[in-house]
Amino acid sequence: MERKQFLRSLGAGAAFALTFPCLQGCSNDDSETPGNIVEEPTGVDFTIDLTSSEASKLQDNGGFILKNLVVVVKNLEGEFVAASQVCSHEAYDQVRFVSNDGGIFYCDVHGSRFAQNGTPLNQVDGNPAKQLKVYNTELTGDMLRVFES
């Protein structure tokens, strides 16, 4: 039996049953928002060994890592700064550090922008954004502590 004859013999129902799972799995729904809605972390207090592979991106100014829902940054001036990875606009876990405007925190879900001290730099949906939570950092040798006051 040739392939065309075989496919015709299956009928539309079987063809649909075979192709539907692929269509579902292969679809790309652009309406889905990246990231997750999460609660802002509380009781933040952890250390990072700056000589570890985990901290390799903190070797260069402008580099950052994500840890425990916190964005830990070595800013463009070489200072360590840490802020919540959870955006104050709608609690998506998508805040990152970008080198724009001297270095800002940015959430790409709705475009919220924050200064390194957490001050909102723009309005989102016509409303002023809330302050982004910023954490204390303390460097002792090669150990960086990130904590709430």
Buried (B, 14 or more C-beta within 10 A) or exposed (E): EEEEEEEEEEEEEEEEEEEEEEEEEEEEEEEEEEBEEEEBBEEBEBEBEBEEEEBEBBEEBBBBBBBEBBBBBBBEEEEBBBBBBBBBBBBBBBBBBEEEEEBBBBBBBBEBBBBBEBEBBEEBEEEEBBEBBBBBBEEEEEEBBBBEE
